[in-house]
Amino acid sequence: MVIPLLEEADAPTRVVLERQYRYPVQQVMIEFPAGKLDSGETTLECAQRELFEETGYRAGQWAKAGVIHPVIAYSTEFIEVWFARDLIPGPRHLDSGELLDVFDAPAADLITACLEGQVTDAKTVAAALWLQHYITGTWSPAWHSAV
């Protein structure tokens, strides 16, 4: 999963998000870009590919936030969470049948929406913790250039 940051000097941090209808819960969910790992792909390569395919953005800088295990009671699934910044826009390359609306919002608004229960996607809510600490300056990831 990717936390794409839109940062400008002297402006509040904004994040790139997606609205996507999720059939199991029968509603539109707000989420960060994410996707499944392809065979032979590193988690960073997956994050870079999914960000580009779903949003059209490429990032100049990447930083790993951490890992979450969303359903430890019955699954070995893990999600690595990556920050992306120095974003360069471009055309999206959605998978066949993939329908989603890409938009950006102030990071503070996303955090509030998570706290108020308006955003309930588990991976996005978990990522809001890292995001909150990043934008307040209480935690700083180790940034590196894109490969």
Protein Blocks (a to p, Z undefined) as FASTA:
>chain_A
ZZdddddehiacdddddddddfklopacdddddddddehiafklmmmmmmmmmnopacfb
dcdfbdcdfblmlpcbdcdddddehiacddddddehiacddddddfklmmmmmmnopamc
fklmmmmmmmmmmmnopaccdddddZZ
